[in-house]
Amino acid sequence: MTGSSAEAAVPASSGGGGRLDRGGVAWSVFEGGRNPYVILITIYIFMPYVAASMVGDPVKGQETISRWQQWAGWVVMATAPFIGASVDKLGGRKPWLGLTVGLMVPLTAALWWARPDGTGLSVATTMLFAMTVQVLFAYNEILHNSLLVRAAGLSGAHRASGLALSLGNLFSVLALAFTAWAFALPGQVDWTWVPKAPLFGLDPESHEPERVVALLAAGLLLLGAIPLFLFTPDAPRTGVPVARAFAQGAAQLVRMVRTVGQFRDAAVYLGSRMFFVDGMNGVLVYAGVYAVGVMKWGALEMLGYGILLSIFAVLGGYVGRWLDAGLGPKGALRIEIFMSMLGLLAMLGMRPDLILFLWPYDVATHGPIWDGPVFRTLPDLIFVLVGFSNAIFITAQYASARTLLTRLTPPDQTGAFFGVYALSGVATAWLAPLLVNQGTRITGTQQGGFAMLLVLLVIGFAGLFLVRGGGRVFPMDAASI
């Protein structure tokens, strides 16, 4: 789905000696510039600001955000699979990528005007802009991924993909760190290397340090797109009209699903993955809104939380490979999902005055643990440690999930299975927001909404026990593959 046989036959845009040339690097830089949107806007800074300051009530804010994300998920579910199945027939990708970027950049930048006093964008307009970008992000990701083989070649695809993930993490951490240094820490600490006042005259009372991440995310996306359009080779034109391309893509989608249905264990696994990956995505997406409301954290805490978790997420790839090698990908996935379930339970049991459901904590009695600007109480530190665990095991899951599919599929059908694998990730994109929304609305608490994600993790976890195969490959087995 991300590269046709015709594209694979085209001379690869990869340098000799195992190096990526500028086309492959440019492909990676684009993803590196795009992914900070998720960190800055969706997870850690902007959406928590919307919930706590624009809506004014974190519980109502979580309900509002999850409702809009549910609607966006429905749009993605109804359209993205057909785009994914049709992408190879659309011909050149750059015009479509240019269209999505051309819409995403101004819509993201416009979020700067989402003021807390209601004089700028309303909550509804803010969410409309953000969810439109979220849908466009899904389309952009499909189009961009379809250029991977053309940009880096078959032999360099894994290097370009790894570089893209690393750059996305690096740019996100740098953006969070710059925001903390330039806008959030000034006036809060008396450190010689921190400005005395927020740069550019930003006003913390108007929540400008939280809103400015919209401009940062838009700028990174725009800058990251420039090398892609200049240096990454595009797919050739096919001459197929758009309507016919989508019709052919729909037919191919049906064929792919039928192919997968002929292999029982792979089909059961993909069905299970739809649930556990949506649950894990939900843990990531709502972690920031949850922390702001339940732990009463502000912008500085959320910046620190985002920086630390983005760093620890890097370890997830190594943990996933280590578990895959020792237990096989199915055993690794079981551990990763189980640890994510424990992490989610631990988050539900945390409050500023309560530790893991059981131990009351009086801040006035115990006092601060250290004199730093953030995470000064034991509940804060434990919540951060739980976040470390979630970041590691959720990231590890993404690696193990891909590996398991390769163990369950016949080599000559890998393309069809990975096509459905990619599409299954968006088929239930609406389910976690729906459950969080309903749980929050019915219980009137953020915990009630967040707990609903356990349902998805439990279903996915149980489904893995119905999958045969995917165990550890021993040296003799590997030699025979």
Residue pairs with C-beta under 8 A, 6 or more apart in sequence:
1 84
1 85
1 87
1 88
1 146
1 415
1 418
1 419
1 422
1 423
2 87
2 145
2 146
2 148
2 149
2 418
2 422
3 88
3 146
3 148
3 149
3 150
4 88
7 88
7 149
7 150
7 235
8 149
8 154
10 150
12 149
12 150
12 152
12 153
12 154
12 155
12 156
13 21
13 23
13 24
13 150
13 151
13 152
13 153
13 232
13 233
14 20
14 21
14 23
14 24
14 152
14 153
14 155
14 156
15 21
15 24
15 156
18 155
18 156
18 159
20 28
20 152
20 156
20 159
20 160
20 163
22 227
22 231
23 151
23 152
23 231
23 232
23 233
24 151
24 152
24 153
24 156
24 159
24 160
24 232
25 160
25 163
25 227
25 231
26 151
26 227
26 228
26 230
26 231
26 232
27 144
27 147
27 148
27 151
27 152
27 160
27 164
27 228
27 232
28 160
28 161
28 163
28 164
28 167
29 164
29 167
29 224
29 227
29 228
30 144
30 164
30 224
30 225
30 227
30 228
30 232
31 144
31 164
31 165
31 167
31 168
31 224
32 163
32 164
32 166
32 167
32 168
32 170
32 171
32 224
33 167
33 171
33 220
33 221
33 222
33 223
33 224
33 225
34 137
34 140
34 141
34 144
34 168
34 220
34 221
34 224
35 165
35 168
35 169
35 171
35 172
36 168
36 171
36 172
36 175
36 216
36 217
36 220
36 221
37 104
37 108
37 133
37 137
37 217
37 220
37 221
38 137
39 172
39 175
39 176
39 306
39 310
40 46
40 172
40 175
40 176
40 213
40 214
40 216
40 217
40 306
41 47
41 108
41 111
41 130
41 133
41 213
41 214
41 217
42 130
42 134
42 285
43 284
43 285
43 287
43 288
43 306
44 176
44 287
44 288
44 302
44 303
44 305
44 306
44 309
45 176
45 179
45 210
45 213
45 288
45 299
45 302
45 303
45 306
46 111
46 130
46 210
46 211
46 213
46 214
47 65
47 130
47 288
47 289
48 210
48 288
48 289
48 291
48 292
48 302
49 207
49 210
49 211
49 292
49 299
50 61
50 64
50 65
50 114
50 123
50 126
50 127
51 58
51 60
51 61
51 62
51 64
51 65
51 289
51 292
51 293
52 58
52 61
52 292
52 293
53 116
53 207
53 210
54 61
54 114
54 116
54 123
54 126
55 61
55 64
55 123
58 289
58 292
58 293
58 294
58 446
59 293
59 440
59 444
59 445
59 446
61 289
61 293
62 286
62 289
62 290
62 293
62 436
62 440
62 446
62 449
63 437
63 440
63 441
63 449
64 123
64 127
65 127
65 286
65 289
66 286
66 433
66 434
66 436
66 437
66 440
66 449
67 433
67 437
68 127
68 128
68 130
68 131
69 131
69 134
69 285
69 433
70 430
70 433
70 434
70 437
71 131
71 430
72 131
72 134
72 135
72 429
72 430
72 433
73 428
73 429
73 430
73 431
73 432
73 433
73 434
74 430
75 135
76 134
76 135
76 138
76 426
76 429
76 430
77 426
77 427
77 428
77 429
77 430
79 135
79 139
80 138
80 139
80 142
80 423
80 426
81 253
81 423
81 426
81 427
82 246
82 249
82 250
82 253
83 139
83 142
83 143
83 246
83 249
84 142
84 249
84 253
84 419
84 422
84 423
85 249
85 250
85 252
85 253
85 256
85 419
85 423
86 245
86 246
86 248
86 249
86 250
86 252
87 93
87 142
87 143
87 146
87 249
88 146
88 235
89 238
89 240
89 244
89 245
89 248
89 249
90 96
90 238
90 240
90 242
90 245
91 235
91 236
91 237
91 238
91 239
91 240
92 234
92 235
92 236
92 237
93 143
93 144
93 146
93 147
93 234
93 235
94 228
94 229
94 234
96 139
96 143
97 140
97 143
97 144
97 225
97 228
97 229
98 229
100 136
100 139
100 140
100 143
101 140
101 221
101 222
101 225
103 132
103 133
103 136
104 133
104 136
104 137
104 140
104 218
104 221
105 218
105 221
105 222
106 218
107 129
107 130
107 132
107 133
107 136
108 129
108 133
108 214
108 217
108 218
108 221
109 214
109 215
109 218
109 219
110 121
110 129
110 214
111 121
111 126
111 129
111 130
111 211
111 214
112 211
112 212
112 214
112 215
113 120
113 121
114 120
114 121
114 126
114 211
114 214
115 121
115 206
115 207
115 211
116 206
116 207
117 206
121 129
138 426
138 429
142 422
144 228
145 422
146 235
147 232
147 233
147 234
147 235
148 157
148 160
148 161
149 157
150 232
150 233
150 234
150 235
151 160
151 232
151 233
152 159
152 160
165 317
166 314
169 310
169 313
169 314
171 220
171 224
172 306
172 310
173 307
173 310
173 311
175 213
175 216
175 217
175 220
176 303
176 306
176 307
176 310
177 303
177 307
178 216
179 209
179 212
179 213
179 216
179 303
180 300
180 303
180 304
180 307
181 194
181 195
182 195
182 198
182 199
182 200
183 198
183 199
183 202
183 204
183 208
183 209
183 212
184 198
184 204
184 209
184 299
184 300
184 303
185 191
185 194
185 300
185 373
186 194
186 195
186 196
186 197
186 198
186 199
187 196
187 197
187 198
187 204
188 300
188 373
189 373
198 204
198 208
198 209
202 208
202 209
202 212
204 299
207 299
209 299
210 299
238 245
240 248
253 423
255 416
256 416
256 419
256 420
256 423
257 420
259 413
259 416
259 417
259 420
260 266
260 267
260 270
260 416
260 417
260 420
261 267
263 408
263 409
263 410
263 413
263 417
265 408
265 467
265 468
265 469
265 470
266 405
266 408
266 409
266 417
268 463
268 466
268 467
269 404
269 405
269 408
269 463
269 464
269 467
269 470
270 405
270 417
270 420
270 421
270 424
271 424
271 463
272 459
272 460
272 462
272 463
272 464
272 466
272 467
273 401
273 421
273 424
273 425
273 460
274 424
274 425
274 427
274 428
274 460
275 428
275 431
275 456
275 457
275 459
275 460
275 463
276 337
276 397
276 456
276 457
276 459
276 460
276 461
276 463
277 397
277 401
277 425
277 460
278 428
278 429
278 431
278 432
278 456
279 340
279 432
279 453
279 454
279 455
279 456
279 457
279 460
280 337
280 340
280 394
280 397
280 457
281 429
281 432
282 432
282 433
282 435
282 436
282 453
282 456
283 340
283 343
283 344
283 390
283 394
283 453
284 390
284 394
285 432
286 436
286 449
286 450
286 453
287 347
287 387
287 390
288 302
288 305
288 306
289 446
290 347
290 446
290 450
291 297
291 301
291 302
291 305
291 383
292 298
292 302
293 446
294 350
294 351
294 446
294 447
295 301
295 350
295 351
295 352
295 379
295 380
295 383
296 352
297 305
297 380
300 373
300 374
301 374
301 375
301 380
304 374
304 375
305 384
305 387
308 384
308 387
308 388
309 387
309 388
309 390
309 391
310 391
312 387
312 388
312 391
312 392
313 391
313 392
313 394
313 395
314 395
315 391
315 392
315 395
316 391
316 392
316 393
316 394
316 395
316 396
316 397
316 398
316 399
317 395
317 396
317 399
319 392
319 393
319 395
319 396
320 332
320 336
320 395
320 396
320 397
320 398
320 399
320 400
321 399
323 331
323 332
323 335
323 336
323 396
323 400
324 332
324 399
324 400
324 403
325 472
326 332
326 472
327 335
327 471
327 472
328 407
328 470
328 471
328 472
328 473
329 400
329 401
329 403
329 404
329 407
329 470
330 404
330 407
330 464
330 467
330 469
330 470
330 471
331 470
331 471
331 472
332 396
332 400
332 403
333 397
333 400
333 401
333 404
333 464
334 461
334 464
335 393
336 393
336 394
336 396
336 397
336 400
337 397
337 457
337 460
337 461
337 464
338 461
339 389
339 393
340 390
340 393
340 394
340 397
340 457
341 454
341 457
341 458
341 461
342 389
343 386
343 387
343 389
343 390
343 393
344 390
344 450
344 451
344 453
344 454
344 457
345 454
346 356
346 382
346 386
347 383
347 386
347 390
347 450
348 357
348 447
348 450
348 451
349 355
349 356
349 357
349 358
350 356
350 379
350 382
350 383
350 386
351 379
352 361
352 363
352 377
352 379
352 380
353 360
353 361
353 362
353 363
353 379
354 360
354 361
354 379
355 361
355 378
355 379
355 382
356 382
361 377
361 378
361 379
363 377
366 377
366 378
368 376
368 377
369 376
369 377
369 378
369 381
370 376
374 380
375 381
375 384
402 421
404 470
405 417
405 418
405 421
406 414
407 469
407 470
407 473
408 417
408 467
408 469
408 470
409 417
431 456
432 453
432 456
435 449
435 452
435 453
435 455
435 456
436 449
436 450
436 452
436 453
437 449
438 449
438 452
439 448
439 449
439 450
439 451
439 452
440 446
440 448
440 449
441 449
442 448
443 449
473 481
